[in-house]
């Protein structure tokens, strides 16, 4: 099918037949019809030039305003709080090989058409954080984080001037904050599953250092925790007074670790496809109150696959092509992207037995605004909540 010059339209499909969401209260399985919800007020769209992606300004302006399409009329979806747009896959590079052109405009068009209206671009190093800010400046619906991932904390020492490296992060965070683009410090934390990239002592040192950054700019923290619950929570406890709140994203740890995180009143937990792989993962998810939950893709990684336990609840599907047969109107097989955050919403609803998926969406939207966009609570999240009551766990 040829779509013409604005051909970044979303082909949104709904699977027919099982699986379906479980109606809370009577245990009867029934399909939930998608319904339109009033659009939320958005920040103004202000395309700017980008040295990273020549010609991106015009492409974004076209891609972000596709022609109306009945197939794109879907219900609202909470913001995607974690997208790695600095990753080479969004530049068409896979395993060092250029397979197609950079396609962030097409990826964004699918996200907006799927009902996503805000995306947070994650920074995992000083270089990535700079690039994330440049990408965020291309659209009013894009925001970003500034920080250093635990596996890359070696860059502080490798710079030859750890304090100077920190000051560069601080200056970047202040610049992005002044522009209304930087909404969190991170991605930072501890990752003991990948100590081959950075030893634990160095991770702990520079995790703690980044609380100083959060305190200086008065921003929440975007956190990473892998197999390090005890040390992570010990450092958190010492620094609770230094930041207004946080989210531990891409959570895949145990029920015990979940409960430790929930003991911090300021803490939310973010889930994606990697959080929904096994029945044990789903059981851990059921123990997270919806008012403490956020959703994400962590794209281009952490997609929901057919082998995952959570896939039984997925309804929304998009056409996909292998990267070697790339088409701008299709997703790339094996590459996650923001439009697919709708699938995470569906798995959360299904695994928790929540039939009111739109009520769940409103609650998760409200959670995201509470942490990252408190200035917009009255204008956006509260406006959504007024159209229906927040859902409760079954």
C-alpha positions as CSV (number, residue, x, y, z in Angstrom):
1,X,0.0,0.0,0.0
2,X,1.4,3.4,-1.0
3,X,1.0,6.2,1.5
4,X,2.4,9.2,-0.2
5,X,4.8,11.8,1.2
6,X,3.3,11.7,4.7
7,X,3.4,8.0,4.8
8,X,4.3,7.3,8.4
9,X,0.7,6.3,9.3
10,X,0.2,3.6,11.9
11,X,-1.5,0.3,10.9
12,X,-3.2,-0.5,14.2
13,X,-4.8,-3.9,14.5
14,X,-6.6,-5.8,17.2
15,X,-6.3,-9.5,17.6
16,X,-9.5,-11.4,17.3
17,X,-10.4,-14.0,19.9
18,X,-8.3,-14.9,23.0
19,X,-6.5,-13.6,24.9
20,X,-8.8,-11.1,26.5
21,X,-8.8,-9.0,29.7
22,X,-10.6,-10.3,32.7
23,X,-13.5,-8.3,34.0
24,X,-12.8,-7.6,37.7
25,X,-15.5,-8.8,40.1
26,X,-17.2,-11.6,38.3
27,X,-14.3,-13.4,36.5
28,X,-16.1,-13.3,33.2
29,X,-13.7,-12.8,30.2
30,X,-14.8,-10.1,27.8
31,X,-13.2,-8.0,25.2
32,X,-12.8,-4.3,26.0
33,X,-13.7,-2.0,23.2
34,X,-11.2,0.8,22.5
35,X,-12.8,4.2,22.9
36,X,-11.7,7.7,22.2
37,X,-10.7,9.9,25.1
38,X,-10.4,13.7,24.9
39,X,-6.9,14.8,23.8
40,X,-4.7,16.1,26.5
41,X,-3.2,19.6,26.2
42,X,0.3,19.3,24.8
43,X,3.4,21.5,24.9
44,X,3.7,23.4,21.6
45,X,5.4,21.6,18.8
46,X,8.5,23.6,18.0
47,X,10.7,21.9,15.4
48,X,14.4,23.0,15.5
49,X,17.4,22.1,13.5
50,X,19.5,19.2,14.6
51,X,23.2,18.7,13.9
52,X,22.7,15.0,14.7
53,X,20.3,14.3,11.9
54,X,20.6,16.5,8.8
55,X,17.1,17.3,7.4
56,X,15.4,16.1,10.6
57,X,13.5,19.3,11.1
58,X,11.4,19.0,7.9
59,X,11.0,15.2,8.3
60,X,9.8,15.6,11.9
61,X,7.3,18.3,10.9
62,X,5.9,16.0,8.2
63,X,6.0,12.8,10.2
64,X,4.5,14.2,13.4
65,X,1.4,15.5,11.6
66,X,0.2,12.5,9.4
67,X,-3.1,12.7,7.7
68,X,-6.1,11.5,9.8
69,X,-6.6,7.7,9.5
70,X,-9.4,5.6,11.0
71,X,-6.8,2.9,11.7
72,X,-4.9,5.4,13.9
73,X,-7.9,6.3,16.1
74,X,-6.9,4.5,19.3
75,X,-7.4,5.2,23.0
76,X,-5.0,7.2,25.0
77,X,-1.7,5.6,26.2
78,X,0.5,6.7,29.1
79,X,3.8,8.3,28.4
80,X,6.8,6.1,27.6
81,X,9.2,6.9,30.3
82,X,12.3,5.2,28.8
83,X,13.3,5.3,25.1
84,X,17.0,5.0,24.0
85,X,16.8,7.2,20.9
86,X,20.6,7.6,21.1
87,X,21.0,3.9,20.2
88,X,22.4,3.0,16.8
89,X,19.3,0.9,15.9
90,X,17.3,4.2,15.6
91,X,20.0,5.3,13.1
92,X,19.6,2.1,11.1
93,X,22.8,0.5,12.5
94,X,22.6,-3.1,13.7
95,X,25.8,-4.9,14.9
96,X,27.9,-2.2,13.2
97,X,26.2,-2.5,9.9
98,X,24.0,0.2,8.3
99,X,20.8,-1.6,7.3
100,X,18.5,1.5,6.7
101,X,18.4,5.2,7.1
102,X,17.9,6.9,10.5
103,X,14.1,6.7,11.1
104,X,13.2,8.5,14.3
105,X,10.5,10.6,12.5
106,X,8.7,7.4,11.4
107,X,9.1,5.9,14.9
108,X,7.7,9.0,16.5
109,X,4.7,9.2,14.0
110,X,3.7,5.7,15.1
111,X,4.0,6.6,18.8
112,X,1.8,9.7,18.4
113,X,-0.7,7.8,16.4
114,X,-0.9,5.1,19.1
115,X,-1.9,7.7,21.6
116,X,1.5,8.3,23.3
117,X,1.8,12.0,23.9
118,X,5.1,12.2,25.8
119,X,8.4,10.4,25.6
120,X,11.4,10.5,27.9
121,X,14.7,10.0,26.0
122,X,17.3,8.4,28.4
123,X,20.9,9.4,28.8
124,X,23.4,6.8,29.9
125,X,26.7,8.8,29.6
126,X,27.7,12.4,29.3
127,X,27.9,12.0,25.5
128,X,24.5,10.3,25.3
129,X,22.9,12.8,27.6
130,X,24.0,15.6,25.2
131,X,22.6,13.8,22.3
132,X,19.4,13.0,24.2
133,X,18.9,16.7,24.9
134,X,19.4,17.6,21.2
135,X,16.8,15.0,20.2
136,X,14.4,16.2,22.9
137,X,14.7,19.7,21.5
138,X,13.2,18.7,18.2
139,X,9.6,18.3,19.5
140,X,7.6,19.7,22.4
141,X,6.5,16.1,23.4
142,X,10.1,14.8,23.9
143,X,12.0,15.1,27.2
144,X,15.2,13.6,28.5
145,X,17.4,12.6,31.4
146,X,21.0,13.5,32.2
147,X,23.2,11.0,34.0
148,X,25.6,8.1,33.8
149,X,24.5,4.4,33.7
150,X,26.2,2.1,36.3
151,X,28.0,0.1,33.7
152,X,29.6,3.2,32.3
153,X,30.7,4.9,35.5
154,X,34.2,4.3,34.5
155,X,34.0,7.3,32.3
156,X,34.4,9.6,35.3
157,X,37.9,8.1,36.0
158,X,38.7,7.7,32.3
159,X,38.1,11.4,31.7
160,X,41.2,12.1,33.8
161,X,39.2,14.7,35.8
162,X,36.3,13.1,37.6
163,X,35.1,16.3,39.2
164,X,35.3,18.1,35.9
165,X,33.3,15.4,34.3
166,X,30.7,15.8,37.0
167,X,30.6,19.5,36.5
168,X,30.0,19.0,32.8
169,X,27.0,16.8,33.7
170,X,25.7,19.4,36.0
171,X,26.1,22.2,33.4
172,X,24.2,20.0,30.9
173,X,21.4,19.3,33.4
174,X,21.0,23.0,34.1
175,X,21.0,23.9,30.4
176,X,18.3,21.3,29.8
177,X,16.3,22.3,32.8
178,X,16.3,25.9,31.6
179,X,15.0,24.7,28.3
180,X,12.2,22.7,29.9
181,X,13.6,19.4,28.5
182,X,15.5,17.6,31.3
183,X,13.1,16.0,33.7
184,X,15.3,13.6,35.7
185,X,18.8,12.7,36.7
186,X,19.9,9.3,35.3
187,X,20.0,6.7,34.2
188,X,22.0,5.9,37.3
189,X,22.1,3.1,39.9
190,X,23.8,-0.3,40.4
191,X,24.1,-3.3,38.1
192,X,25.8,-6.3,39.6
193,X,24.8,-8.5,36.7
194,X,27.3,-6.8,34.5
195,X,30.3,-6.2,36.7
196,X,32.6,-6.9,33.7
197,X,31.9,-3.4,32.5
198,X,32.4,-1.6,35.8
199,X,33.3,-2.9,39.3
200,X,30.9,-2.6,42.1
201,X,33.0,-0.2,44.2
202,X,33.1,2.3,41.3
203,X,29.4,1.9,40.6
204,X,28.6,2.7,44.2
205,X,30.9,5.7,44.3
206,X,29.4,7.4,41.3
207,X,25.8,6.4,42.0
208,X,26.1,8.2,45.3
209,X,27.8,11.2,43.5
210,X,24.8,11.6,41.2
211,X,22.5,12.3,44.2
212,X,24.6,15.5,44.4
213,X,23.5,16.3,40.9
214,X,19.8,15.6,41.6
215,X,20.1,17.8,44.7
216,X,21.7,20.7,42.8
217,X,19.0,20.8,40.1
218,X,16.1,19.6,42.3
219,X,15.0,16.9,39.9
220,X,13.7,13.3,40.4
221,X,16.0,10.3,39.7
222,X,15.7,7.8,36.9
223,X,17.1,4.7,38.4
224,X,18.6,1.3,37.4
225,X,18.9,-1.7,39.8
226,X,20.0,-5.2,38.8
227,X,20.9,-7.9,41.4
228,X,22.0,-5.2,43.8
229,X,18.9,-4.6,46.0
230,X,20.7,-4.4,49.4
231,X,23.4,-2.0,48.3
232,X,21.0,0.0,46.2
233,X,18.6,0.5,49.0
234,X,21.3,1.3,51.5
235,X,22.6,4.2,49.3
236,X,19.0,5.3,48.7
237,X,18.3,5.5,52.4
238,X,21.3,7.7,53.0
239,X,20.3,10.1,50.3
240,X,16.5,10.3,50.5
241,X,16.7,14.0,51.6
242,X,18.6,14.9,48.4
243,X,16.0,14.3,45.7
244,X,12.2,14.7,45.3
245,X,11.4,11.2,44.1
246,X,12.4,8.6,41.6
247,X,11.5,5.6,39.5
248,X,13.4,2.3,39.4
249,X,12.8,1.5,35.8
250,X,12.9,-1.9,33.9
251,X,12.3,-3.7,37.1
252,X,13.1,-7.5,36.9
253,X,14.1,-8.4,40.5
254,X,12.3,-10.3,43.2
255,X,9.3,-9.7,45.3
256,X,11.6,-8.9,48.2
257,X,13.4,-6.3,46.2
258,X,10.0,-4.9,45.0
259,X,8.9,-4.5,48.6
260,X,12.2,-2.8,49.6
261,X,11.6,-0.2,46.9
262,X,8.0,0.3,47.8
263,X,9.1,1.0,51.4
264,X,10.4,4.3,50.0
265,X,7.4,6.6,49.8
266,X,9.0,8.6,46.9
267,X,9.6,5.6,44.7
268,X,7.8,4.4,41.6
269,X,8.5,1.2,39.7
270,X,8.7,1.1,35.9
271,X,8.0,-2.1,33.9
272,X,8.6,-3.1,30.3
273,X,8.8,-6.3,28.3
274,X,11.8,-7.6,30.3
275,X,9.6,-7.2,33.4
276,X,6.9,-9.5,32.0
277,X,8.8,-12.6,30.7
278,X,7.9,-15.2,33.3
279,X,5.0,-16.2,35.5
280,X,7.2,-15.2,38.4
281,X,7.7,-11.8,36.9
282,X,3.9,-11.4,36.5
283,X,3.4,-12.4,40.2
284,X,5.9,-9.7,41.2
285,X,4.0,-7.2,39.1
286,X,0.7,-8.0,40.8
287,X,2.2,-6.9,44.0
288,X,3.0,-3.4,42.7
289,X,0.1,-1.0,43.5
290,X,-1.1,0.8,40.4
291,X,-0.5,4.2,42.1
292,X,3.2,3.3,42.3
293,X,3.6,2.0,38.8
294,X,4.8,3.4,35.4
295,X,5.3,1.8,32.0
296,X,8.0,2.0,29.4
297,X,9.5,0.3,26.4
298,X,13.2,0.8,27.1
299,X,13.3,0.6,23.3
300,X,15.0,-0.5,21.2
301,X,15.3,-3.3,23.8
302,X,12.9,-5.2,26.1
303,X,10.1,-5.9,23.6
304,X,7.3,-8.4,24.5
305,X,7.9,-11.6,22.7
306,X,5.5,-14.5,21.9
307,X,7.5,-16.7,24.3
308,X,6.9,-14.3,27.3
309,X,4.3,-15.2,29.9
310,X,2.8,-11.7,29.5
311,X,2.2,-12.1,25.7
312,X,-1.1,-13.8,26.4
313,X,-2.6,-10.4,27.3
314,X,-1.3,-8.5,24.2
315,X,-4.1,-7.3,21.8
316,X,-2.4,-4.5,19.9
317,X,-0.1,-5.5,17.0
318,X,1.7,-3.6,14.3
319,X,3.0,-4.9,10.9
320,X,6.7,-5.5,11.1
321,X,9.5,-6.2,8.6
322,X,13.0,-7.6,8.9
323,X,15.6,-4.9,9.0
324,X,17.0,-6.1,5.7
325,X,13.5,-5.4,4.1
326,X,12.9,-2.2,5.9
327,X,9.8,-0.2,5.2
328,X,9.1,3.2,7.0
329,X,5.5,2.3,7.6
330,X,6.3,-0.9,9.5
331,X,8.1,-1.6,12.8
332,X,11.4,-3.5,12.6
333,X,11.3,-7.1,13.8
334,X,13.4,-7.4,17.0
335,X,13.5,-3.6,17.5
336,X,11.2,-2.3,20.2
337,X,9.8,1.2,19.9
338,X,7.5,3.6,21.8
339,X,4.2,2.8,20.0
340,X,4.5,-0.7,21.6
341,X,4.2,0.7,25.1
342,X,0.5,0.1,24.5
343,X,1.3,-3.6,24.8
344,X,2.9,-3.1,28.2
345,X,-0.3,-1.4,29.3
346,X,-2.4,-4.4,28.1
347,X,-0.2,-6.9,29.9
348,X,-0.4,-4.9,33.2
349,X,-4.2,-4.8,32.9
350,X,-4.5,-8.4,32.0
351,X,-2.1,-9.8,34.6
352,X,-3.8,-7.7,37.3
353,X,-7.3,-8.6,36.2
354,X,-8.2,-5.0,35.5
355,X,-11.0,-4.7,32.9
356,X,-11.0,-0.9,32.8
357,X,-7.9,-0.4,30.8
358,X,-8.7,3.3,30.2
359,X,-9.0,3.9,33.9
360,X,-5.6,2.2,34.3
361,X,-4.1,4.4,31.6
362,X,-5.4,7.5,33.4
363,X,-3.8,6.4,36.7
364,X,-0.5,5.6,35.1
365,X,-0.5,9.0,33.3
366,X,-1.2,10.7,36.6
367,X,1.7,8.8,38.2
368,X,4.1,10.0,35.4
369,X,3.0,13.6,35.8
370,X,3.4,13.4,39.6
371,X,7.0,12.6,39.2
372,X,8.3,14.1,36.0
373,X,5.7,16.8,35.1
374,X,4.2,18.2,38.3
375,X,3.6,21.5,36.7
376,X,1.2,19.8,34.3
377,X,-0.9,17.9,36.9
378,X,-3.8,20.3,36.7
379,X,-3.7,20.6,32.9
380,X,-3.2,17.0,31.9
381,X,-3.3,14.2,34.4
382,X,-6.1,15.7,36.5
383,X,-8.1,16.4,33.4
384,X,-7.9,12.7,32.5
385,X,-8.8,11.6,36.0
386,X,-11.9,13.8,36.0
387,X,-13.2,11.7,33.1
388,X,-13.3,8.6,35.2
389,X,-12.2,7.3,38.6
390,X,-8.8,5.8,39.1
391,X,-8.7,2.0,38.9
392,X,-8.0,-0.3,41.9
393,X,-6.1,-3.5,41.9
394,X,-8.3,-6.6,41.8
